[in-house]
Amino acid sequence: MKTKFLNFVMPMAVVALGLAGAISTNAMNENGKEVAPVMGWKHVSEINPCEAVQECSNNGNFDCTAPDGEQLYAKPISTCLTPLKRNVQ
């Protein structure tokens, strides 16, 4: 009787422990979520529409700007349309 009970309960306990570990790990990752830096591009000219300037953290409330004060953008394909942000001014 003990063997049948252990053969039934032990796998369920192992699965429950694994699920609890996975959920707690996921919760820790979301609380300290770090965003990878994104290369900031600025508009230059019609011939060369975008030029790489510096990396932006792309989180926060401040505009990510070049040293000359121009707004920096993300470069999805060939044009720079998405403005980037940073967490420090």
All heavy atoms as an XYZ file, in Angstrom:
665
protein
N       0.816     -1.190      0.000
C       0.000      0.000      0.000
C       0.871      1.270      0.000
O       0.571      2.213     -0.697
C      -0.909     -0.046      1.232
C      -1.852      1.104      1.339
S      -3.100      0.970      0.071
C      -4.132      2.299      0.507
N       1.943      1.245      0.824
C       2.835      2.400      0.866
C       3.491      2.629     -0.486
O       3.671      3.766     -0.915
C       3.926      2.195      1.921
C       3.494      2.408      3.322
C       4.712      2.278      4.232
C       4.335      2.476      5.667
N       5.497      2.345      6.555
N       3.869      1.562     -1.161
C       4.543      1.693     -2.447
C       3.629      2.321     -3.483
O       4.054      3.190     -4.246
C       5.002      0.312     -2.956
O       5.387     -0.504     -1.878
C       6.138      0.456     -3.909
N       2.376      1.905     -3.527
C       1.429      2.489     -4.488
C       1.222      3.966     -4.200
O       1.175      4.790     -5.114
C       0.090      1.744     -4.421
C       0.117      0.398     -5.076
C      -1.260     -0.221     -5.065
C      -1.239     -1.593     -5.705
N      -2.571     -2.196     -5.725
N       1.103      4.309     -2.922
C       0.904      5.705     -2.537
C       2.120      6.545     -2.936
O       1.974      7.619     -3.521
C       0.652      5.801     -1.027
C       0.461      7.209     -0.548
C      -0.718      7.885     -0.822
C       1.464      7.868      0.155
C      -0.897      9.183     -0.388
C       1.296      9.164      0.590
C       0.104      9.831      0.323
N       3.330      6.066     -2.633
C       4.541      6.804     -2.984
C       4.715      6.906     -4.493
O       5.159      7.943     -4.999
C       5.765      6.156     -2.345
C       5.888      6.315     -0.828
C       7.107      5.548     -0.321
C       6.008      7.777     -0.459
N       4.399      5.859     -5.228
C       4.509      5.896     -6.685
C       3.522      6.881     -7.294
O       3.743      7.380     -8.391
C       4.283      4.504     -7.276
C       5.472      3.595     -7.066
O       6.586      4.066     -6.829
N       5.233      2.292     -7.141
N       2.452      7.168     -6.602
C       1.454      8.106     -7.103
C       1.768      9.544     -6.675
O       1.667     10.483     -7.462
C       0.057      7.700     -6.596
C      -1.034      8.588     -7.078
C      -1.443      8.560     -8.408
C      -1.653      9.483     -6.218
C      -2.443      9.389     -8.847
C      -2.655     10.319     -6.663
C      -3.062     10.269     -7.983
N       2.185      9.732     -5.430
C       2.385     11.069     -4.876
C       3.731     11.672     -5.265
O       3.815     12.866     -5.551
C       2.224     11.029     -3.335
C       2.614     12.354     -2.720
C       0.802     10.674     -2.969
N       4.789     10.911     -5.299
C       6.126     11.454     -5.561
C       6.240     12.151     -6.922
O       6.753     13.274     -6.978
C       7.188     10.356     -5.424
C       7.446      9.932     -3.987
S       7.963     11.299     -2.937
C       9.625     11.536     -3.513
N       5.768     11.574     -8.021
C       5.865     12.311     -9.286
C       5.072     13.608     -9.276
O       5.504     14.621     -9.831
C       5.302     11.335    -10.320
C       5.447      9.996     -9.703
C       5.303     10.209     -8.228
N       3.923     13.606     -8.626
C       3.130     14.835     -8.547
C       3.847     15.892     -7.712
O       3.814     17.081     -8.054
C       1.742     14.529     -7.978
C       0.899     13.738     -8.963
S      -0.717     13.204     -8.413
C      -1.317     14.448     -7.382
N       4.519     15.482     -6.656
C       5.263     16.427     -5.821
C       6.445     17.017     -6.591
O       6.731     18.215     -6.485
C       5.742     15.726     -4.554
N       7.127     16.202     -7.372
C       8.261     16.684     -8.166
C       7.785     17.694     -9.208
O       8.407     18.748     -9.405
C       9.001     15.494     -8.823
C      10.003     15.982     -9.852
C       9.689     14.639     -7.768
N       6.664     17.401     -9.868
C       6.115     18.334    -10.862
C       5.699     19.637    -10.190
O       5.974     20.726    -10.703
C       4.932     17.680    -11.616
C       4.168     18.704    -12.435
C       5.425     16.558    -12.507
N       5.045     19.564     -9.037
C       4.625     20.768     -8.323
C       5.832     21.605     -7.904
O       5.814     22.834     -8.020
C       3.789     20.382     -7.109
N       6.869     20.967     -7.437
C       8.085     21.688     -7.046
C       8.734     22.359     -8.260
O       9.177     23.510     -8.185
C       9.075     20.725     -6.379
C      10.345     21.341     -5.818
C      10.001     22.322     -4.695
C      11.270     20.261     -5.315
N       8.764     21.674     -9.381
C       9.320     22.256    -10.607
C       8.522     23.456    -11.083
O       9.085     24.473    -11.488
N       7.197     23.359    -11.046
C       6.356     24.483    -11.461
C       6.535     25.681    -10.525
O       6.602     26.820    -10.987
C       4.885     24.059    -11.496
C       4.489     23.147    -12.650
C       3.060     22.672    -12.480
C       4.659     23.868    -13.970
N       6.617     25.434     -9.235
C       6.820     26.526     -8.281
C       8.159     27.219     -8.527
O       8.257     28.449     -8.483
C       6.745     25.990     -6.853
N       9.190     26.450     -8.816
C      10.493     27.042     -9.120
C      10.472     27.871    -10.386
O      11.044     28.957    -10.455
N       9.785     27.372    -11.410
C       9.698     28.105    -12.678
C       8.929     29.409    -12.508
O       9.322     30.448    -13.050
C       9.039     27.236    -13.739
N       7.863     29.374    -11.749
C       7.067     30.582    -11.538
C       7.857     31.612    -10.745
O       7.851     32.795    -11.070
C       5.736     30.232    -10.842
C       4.841     29.477    -11.823
C       5.032     31.481    -10.328
C       3.600     28.880    -11.203
N       8.563     31.185     -9.713
C       9.332     32.143     -8.912
C      10.495     32.731     -9.710
O      10.812     33.910     -9.575
C       9.836     31.497     -7.626
O      10.794     30.512     -7.921
N      11.129     31.945    -10.562
C      12.214     32.449    -11.399
C      11.695     33.487    -12.382
O      12.300     34.530    -12.586
C      12.895     31.298    -12.157
O      13.381     30.365    -11.215
C      14.033     31.809    -13.016
N      10.545     33.225    -12.982
C       9.947     34.167    -13.922
C       9.582     35.464    -13.214
O       9.789     36.548    -13.749
C       8.721     33.551    -14.586
C       8.210     34.383    -15.727
O       8.981     35.089    -16.369
N       6.922     34.327    -15.975
N       9.055     35.379    -11.998
C       8.700     36.582    -11.249
C       9.941     37.403    -10.927
O       9.907     38.630    -10.980
C       7.964     36.202     -9.975
N      11.054     36.766    -10.598
C      12.283     37.501    -10.315
C      12.789     38.201    -11.562
O      13.264     39.329    -11.495
C      13.368     36.554     -9.793
C      13.146     36.097     -8.383
S      14.536     35.196     -7.662
C      14.925     33.992     -8.894
N      12.699     37.572    -12.722
C      13.182     38.181    -13.954
C      12.357     39.399    -14.335
O      12.882     40.366    -14.858
C      13.159     37.173    -15.097
C      14.244     36.136    -14.968
O      15.200     36.339    -14.239
N      14.088     35.024    -15.654
N      11.055     39.376    -14.101
C      10.212     40.500    -14.486
C      10.375     41.677    -13.539
O      10.233     42.815    -13.941
C       8.759     40.055    -14.578
C       8.532     39.164    -15.786
C       7.072     38.882    -16.045
O       6.221     39.577    -15.461
O       6.796     37.990    -16.835
N      10.688     41.428    -12.271
C      10.860     42.526    -11.326
C      12.122     43.318    -11.617
O      12.127     44.527    -11.539
C      10.897     42.001     -9.886
C       9.537     41.520     -9.438
O       8.528     41.900    -10.004
N       9.523     40.686     -8.419
N      13.203     42.667    -11.959
C      14.459     43.347    -12.239
C      14.736     43.394    -13.722
O      15.850     43.199    -14.149
N      13.703     43.626    -14.499
C      13.827     43.557    -15.954
C      14.819     44.597    -16.463
O      14.684     45.777    -16.195
C      12.464     43.783    -16.595
C      12.466     43.573    -18.091
C      11.094     43.776    -18.666
C      10.386     42.460    -18.661
N       9.117     42.497    -19.346
N      15.796     44.142    -17.168
C      16.783     45.007    -17.789
C      16.526     45.009    -19.294
O      16.276     43.979    -19.887
C      18.195     44.500    -17.534
C      18.624     44.624    -16.085
C      18.832     46.063    -15.664
O      19.281     46.871    -16.488
O      18.529     46.364    -14.507
N      16.591     46.177    -19.874
C      16.406     46.298    -21.310
C      17.779     46.442    -21.946
O      18.595     47.246    -21.498
C      15.516     47.516    -21.640
C      15.359     47.685    -23.129
C      14.166     47.382    -20.963
N      18.026     45.665    -22.973
C      19.315     45.743    -23.657
C      19.439     47.090    -24.366
O      18.459     47.624    -24.886
C      19.432     44.609    -24.670
N      20.628     47.664    -24.400
C      20.813     48.934    -25.097
C      20.512     48.807    -26.588
O      20.723     47.764    -27.190
C      22.287     49.262    -24.887
C      22.774     48.344    -23.834
C      21.845     47.191    -23.774
N      20.007     49.890    -27.154
C      19.662     49.948    -28.572
C      20.513     51.035    -29.213
O      20.686     52.113    -28.645
C      18.161     50.295    -28.749
C      17.792     50.434    -30.207
C      17.296     49.256    -28.060
N      21.037     50.751    -30.388
C      21.845     51.750    -31.090
C      20.957     52.911    -31.509
O      19.892     52.718    -32.082
C      22.513     51.139    -32.327
C      23.358     52.128    -33.106
S      24.600     53.004    -32.142
C      25.822     51.773    -31.890
N      21.387     54.115    -31.184
C      20.655     55.321    -31.560
C      21.187     55.881    -32.877
O      22.386     56.003    -33.077
N      20.273     56.194    -33.777
C      20.610     56.723    -35.092
C      20.008     58.111    -35.230
O      18.948     58.398    -34.708
C      20.032     55.826    -36.192
C      20.507     54.409    -36.143
C      20.121     53.436    -35.268
C      21.457     53.804    -36.997
N      20.774     52.273    -35.520
C      21.601     52.459    -36.596
C      22.221     54.252    -38.070
C      22.454     51.565    -37.224
C      23.065     53.357    -38.697
C      23.183     52.038    -38.279
N      20.692     59.013    -35.952
C      20.121     60.335    -36.205
C      19.985     60.558    -37.706
O      20.697     59.965    -38.512
C      20.953     61.437    -35.556
C      22.254     61.752    -36.229
C      22.922     62.936    -35.545
C      24.166     63.359    -36.293
N      24.767     64.545    -35.724
N      19.033     61.432    -38.053
C      18.805     61.773    -39.452
C      19.955     62.635    -39.949
O      20.351     63.598    -39.301
C      17.491     62.544    -39.607
C      16.286     61.745    -39.224
N      15.799     60.726    -39.988
C      15.478     61.818    -38.146
C      14.737     60.205    -39.401
N      14.522     60.851    -38.269
N      20.506     62.271    -41.117
C      21.642     63.011    -41.652
C      21.265     63.722    -42.945
O      21.303     64.938    -43.026
C      22.849     62.067    -41.888
C      24.028     62.844    -42.437
C      23.223     61.364    -40.605
N      20.908     62.950    -43.977
C      20.567     63.540    -45.275
C      19.684     62.566    -46.031
O      19.434     61.456    -45.584
C      21.838     63.834    -46.077
O      22.482     62.615    -46.401
N      19.224     62.969    -47.207
C      18.391     62.095    -48.035
C      19.206     60.924    -48.593
O      18.709     59.823    -48.710
C      17.773     62.892    -49.190
C      16.754     63.918    -48.748
C      15.550     63.286    -48.070
O      15.095     62.211    -48.521
O      15.076     63.857    -47.080
N      20.457     61.152    -48.927
C      21.304     60.095    -49.489
C      21.638     59.062    -48.420
O      21.554     57.866    -48.638
C      22.596     60.706    -50.079
C      22.239     61.657    -51.220
C      23.536     59.621    -50.552
C      23.389     62.512    -51.678
N      22.048     59.532    -47.262
C      22.377     58.669    -46.134
C      21.421     59.028    -44.995
O      21.745     59.853    -44.154
C      23.839     58.892    -45.711
C      24.245     57.974    -44.591
O      23.579     56.997    -44.300
N      25.342     58.319    -43.944
N      20.214     58.418    -44.964
C      19.202     58.879    -44.022
C      19.551     58.689    -42.546
O      19.090     59.441    -41.717
C      17.964     58.076    -44.391
C      18.442     56.930    -45.191
C      19.749     57.316    -45.782
N      20.349     57.709    -42.207
C      20.624     57.439    -40.794
C      22.112     57.241    -40.544
O      22.809     56.642    -41.338
C      19.892     56.178    -40.342
S      18.121     56.253    -40.582
N      22.573     57.749    -39.392
C      23.969     57.574    -38.994
C      23.992     57.120    -37.531
O      23.351     57.727    -36.675
C      24.708     58.903    -39.131
C      26.141     58.850    -38.691
C      26.795     60.211    -38.804
O      26.967     60.682    -39.938
O      27.118     60.789    -37.749
N      24.734     56.061    -37.253
C      24.836     55.547    -35.884
C      25.585     56.543    -35.018
O      26.633     57.048    -35.417
C      25.543     54.200    -35.875
N      25.059     56.815    -33.830
C      25.693     57.801    -32.950
C      26.125     57.162    -31.630
O      27.302     57.149    -31.304
C      24.745     58.984    -32.679
C      25.375     59.978    -31.735
C      24.361     59.654    -33.978
N      25.175     56.652    -30.854
C      25.489     56.070    -29.549
C      24.362     55.140    -29.139
O      23.287     55.169    -29.716
C      25.686     57.158    -28.491
C      24.414     57.898    -28.145
C      24.649     59.042    -27.184
O      25.748     59.562    -27.096
N      23.621     59.444    -26.473
N      24.619     54.332    -28.100
C      23.602     53.421    -27.608
C      22.700     54.134    -26.607
O      23.154     54.974    -25.835
C      24.239     52.201    -26.951
C      24.912     51.287    -27.941
C      25.432     50.019    -27.285
O      25.644     49.996    -26.060
O      25.632     49.046    -28.023
N      21.406     53.761    -26.650
C      20.417     54.298    -25.716
C      19.829     53.141    -24.917
O      19.659     52.041    -25.439
C      19.291     54.989    -26.477
S      19.829     56.368    -27.499
N      19.507     53.388    -23.644
C      18.940     52.336    -22.811
C      17.512     52.007    -23.240
O      17.026     50.915    -22.998
C      18.960     52.748    -21.344
O      18.184     53.914    -21.152
N      16.820     52.931    -23.868
C      15.455     52.789    -24.382
C      14.465     52.412    -23.286
O      13.526     51.669    -23.512
C      15.382     51.808    -25.552
C      14.153     52.081    -26.402
O      13.656     53.207    -26.429
N      13.656     51.079    -27.082
N      14.671     52.914    -22.085
C      13.657     52.861    -21.043
C      13.772     54.151    -20.259
O      14.809     54.783    -20.208
C      13.818     51.629    -20.145
C      15.141     51.570    -19.438
O      16.007     52.406    -19.655
N      15.336     50.591    -18.609
N      12.712     54.594    -19.692
C      12.722     55.849    -18.958
C      11.865     56.892    -19.636
O      11.123     56.606    -20.584
N      11.963     58.129    -19.167
C      11.083     59.195    -19.638
C      11.804     60.297    -20.405
O      11.163     61.223    -20.872
C      10.363     59.825    -18.433
C       9.489     58.822    -17.724
O       8.898     57.956    -18.348
N       9.407     58.928    -16.419
N      13.116     60.221    -20.514
C      13.861     61.286    -21.178
C      14.224     60.879    -22.603
O      14.504     59.717    -22.873
C      15.147     61.596    -20.397
C      14.889     61.971    -18.976
C      15.163     61.078    -17.952
C      14.365     63.211    -18.657
C      14.920     61.412    -16.637
C      14.116     63.557    -17.337
C      14.391     62.651    -16.328
N      14.219     61.860    -23.514
C      14.613     61.582    -24.895
C      16.096     61.254    -24.951
O      16.902     61.888    -24.279
C      14.336     62.790    -25.790
C      12.846     63.025    -25.998
O      12.074     62.056    -25.869
O      12.468     64.167    -26.293
N      16.445     60.265    -25.760
C      17.841     59.942    -25.984
C      18.336     60.842    -27.112
O      17.804     60.810    -28.219
C      18.001     58.461    -26.345
S      19.724     57.953    -26.439
N      19.323     61.664    -26.808
C      19.789     62.636    -27.788
C      21.274     62.461    -28.069
O      22.023     61.933    -27.253
C      19.551     64.074    -27.283
O      20.186     64.224    -26.020
C      18.065     64.371    -27.144
N      21.674     62.927    -29.242
C      23.080     62.928    -29.638
C      23.794     64.038    -28.867
O      23.150     64.909    -28.276
C      23.183     63.163    -31.143
N      25.117     64.045    -28.848
C      25.844     65.129    -28.163
C      25.483     66.522    -28.674
O      25.553     67.489    -27.925
C      27.313     64.804    -28.451
C      27.338     63.327    -28.649
C      26.035     62.994    -29.308
N      25.050     66.625    -29.941
C      24.664     67.933    -30.470
C      23.211     68.280    -30.151
O      22.717     69.320    -30.566
C      24.912     68.006    -31.979
C      24.099     66.998    -32.776
O      23.298     66.245    -32.172
O      24.255     66.964    -34.012
N      22.500     67.421    -29.417
C      21.138     67.718    -28.987
C      20.047     67.141    -29.865
O      18.871     67.278    -29.546
N      20.392     66.512    -30.980
C      19.379     65.940    -31.866
C      18.805     64.651    -31.296
O      19.516     63.873    -30.665
C      19.969     65.649    -33.243
C      20.164     66.875    -34.102
C      20.477     66.489    -35.547
O      19.710     65.690    -36.110
O      21.480     66.985    -36.061
N      17.501     64.436    -31.526
C      16.821     63.212    -31.089
C      17.404     62.010    -31.824
O      17.706     62.080    -33.005
C      15.320     63.316    -31.404
C      14.532     62.042    -31.178
C      14.389     61.685    -29.716
O      14.102     62.536    -28.898
N      14.594     60.434    -29.387
N      17.593     60.890    -31.096
C      18.069     59.655    -31.705
C      16.890     58.705    -31.902
O      15.941     58.709    -31.132
C      19.145     59.000    -30.839
C      20.431     59.801    -30.695
C      21.412     59.056    -29.809
C      21.047     60.095    -32.052
N      16.993     57.884    -32.939
C      15.907     56.995    -33.339
C      16.415     55.564    -33.488
O      17.596     55.326    -33.689
C      15.323     57.448    -34.685
C      14.755     58.848    -34.651
C      15.562     59.949    -34.913
C      13.426     59.055    -34.343
C      15.041     61.228    -34.876
C      12.900     60.334    -34.302
C      13.709     61.423    -34.569
O      13.192     62.685    -34.519
N      15.473     54.607    -33.420
C      15.788     53.206    -33.709
C      15.732     53.021    -35.210
O      14.989     53.711    -35.908
C      14.791     52.285    -33.022
N      16.509     52.090    -35.737
C      16.557     51.860    -37.179
C      16.008     50.466    -37.472
O      16.745     49.491    -37.479
C      17.991     51.977    -37.681
C      18.109     51.827    -39.179
C      19.548     51.980    -39.613
C      19.654     51.827    -41.118
N      21.012     51.883    -41.585
N      14.694     50.362    -37.738
C      14.133     49.038    -38.019
C      14.524     48.486    -39.385
O      14.887     47.341    -39.494
C      12.634     49.250    -37.927
C      12.428     50.696    -38.148
C      13.682     51.384    -37.697
N      14.469     49.292    -40.430
C      14.807     48.798    -41.770
C      15.812     49.754    -42.396
O      17.001     49.594    -42.251
C      13.547     48.652    -42.654
C      12.570     47.676    -41.999
C      13.907     48.155    -44.042
C      11.227     47.588    -42.635
N      15.329     50.772    -43.081
C      16.264     51.708    -43.711
C      16.018     53.143    -43.268
O      16.805     54.012    -43.565
C      16.143     51.612    -45.236
O      14.845     52.013    -45.624
N      14.912     53.380    -42.577
C      14.632     54.737    -42.100
C      14.594     54.746    -40.585
O      14.314     53.748    -39.957
C      13.275     55.236    -42.642
O      12.275     54.330    -42.205
C      13.276     55.312    -44.154
N      14.879     55.874    -40.017
C      14.879     56.024    -38.557
C      13.584     56.726    -38.166
O      13.473     57.927    -38.332
C      16.060     56.868    -38.120
S      17.623     56.338    -38.818
N      12.625     55.966    -37.633
C      11.335     56.566    -37.320
C      10.955     56.491    -35.843
O      10.196     57.316    -35.371
C      10.227     55.887    -38.145
C      10.356     56.031    -39.663
C       9.280     55.223    -40.357
C      10.254     57.491    -40.064
N      11.456     55.532    -35.104
C      11.035     55.331    -33.721
C      11.961     56.082    -32.769
O      13.132     55.732    -32.635
C      11.060     53.822    -33.375
O      10.332     53.116    -34.358
C      10.471     53.582    -32.001
N      11.463     57.129    -32.067
C      12.320     57.861    -31.142
C      12.704     56.993    -29.945
O      11.904     56.221    -29.451
C      11.466     59.051    -30.698
C      10.103     58.816    -31.216
C      10.125     57.688    -32.163
N      13.933     57.125    -29.500
C      14.430     56.340    -28.362
C      14.379     57.163    -27.086
O      14.424     58.381    -27.117
C      15.870     55.887    -28.630
C      16.043     54.899    -29.769
C      17.520     54.656    -30.022
C      15.337     53.596    -29.477
N      14.313     56.470    -25.958
C      14.272     57.098    -24.634
C      15.480     56.644    -23.823
O      16.182     55.712    -24.191
C      12.991     56.698    -23.889
C      11.723     57.122    -24.587
C      11.536     58.591    -24.432
C      10.179     59.016    -24.981
N       9.975     60.447    -24.878
N      15.691     57.288    -22.698
C      16.718     56.878    -21.737
C      16.228     57.190    -20.341
O      15.315     57.988    -20.148
C      18.052     57.528    -22.031
C      18.048     59.023    -21.917
C      19.409     59.563    -22.224
N      19.347     61.010    -22.283
C      20.332     61.756    -22.650
N      21.472     61.220    -22.993
N      20.226     63.064    -22.657
N      16.866     56.588    -19.345
C      16.384     56.743    -17.975
C      17.077     57.860    -17.198
O      16.691     58.151    -16.093
C      16.499     55.417    -17.212
C      17.873     54.820    -17.297
O      18.777     55.425    -17.859
N      18.048     53.649    -16.740
N      18.088     58.491    -17.749
C      18.729     59.636    -17.099
C      18.758     60.804    -18.058
O      18.808     60.648    -19.260
C      20.181     59.305    -16.658
C      20.182     58.294    -15.528
C      21.020     58.849    -17.793
N      18.743     61.999    -17.491
C      18.698     63.180    -18.349
C      20.046     63.591    -18.829
O      21.072     63.353    -18.401
C      18.058     64.344    -17.608
C      17.731     65.465    -18.521
C      16.779     66.454    -17.861
O      16.446     66.311    -16.697
N      16.334     67.422    -18.604
